[in-house]
């Protein structure tokens, strides 16, 4: 069953939502600010929020976002139902990549769910011969929602198939998942500015307080 995340405040701080996953699918997973906490801050409370995120992430054509916006305005109840599917997909992707980050077994249900999405994505993939070369072509999905989710699925497929799973990490402070592109592959935080420096500052503060108490 899909989790629901109550929000901290009625006004979302979109400035806090940075794209730090280095993969589109991980940026999608990271649309919750620290899911371990209740209440957590869910940036996809509404279908409109999802469209806002698509615009910010720039993962789909603007025309697709406009078409989705027009469709959701005319079909608010259907958009609300589809949002539940979007939440479910995000939660299952989180289970998959969080397990990889911690070198745990991926839950069978989560992997099966993602496999189904990847199978749908591959149905639209075909090879064509152009100028004596064989190239792959991605046909546009018929469903508007599939057009929005397809880049997320493509990113997940690429990361699962070709990515270095040892570089998939989960930030110990905010639980955002990211693909480590640093030279040494030892990046610990989603970002030093976001989580690294504040955590180190707090550690220093409490260490100093402990020394003073001693």
Secondary structure by P-SEA (a helix, b strand, c coil): cbbbbbbccccccccccccccccaaaaaaaccccccccccccccccaaaaaaaaaaaccccaaaaaaaaaaaaacaaaaaaaaaaaaaaaaaaaaaaaaaaacccccaaaaaaaaaaaaaaaccccccccccbbbbbbcccccaaaaaaaaaaaaaaaaacccccccccccccccbbbbbcccccccccccccccaaaaaaaaaaaaaaaaaac
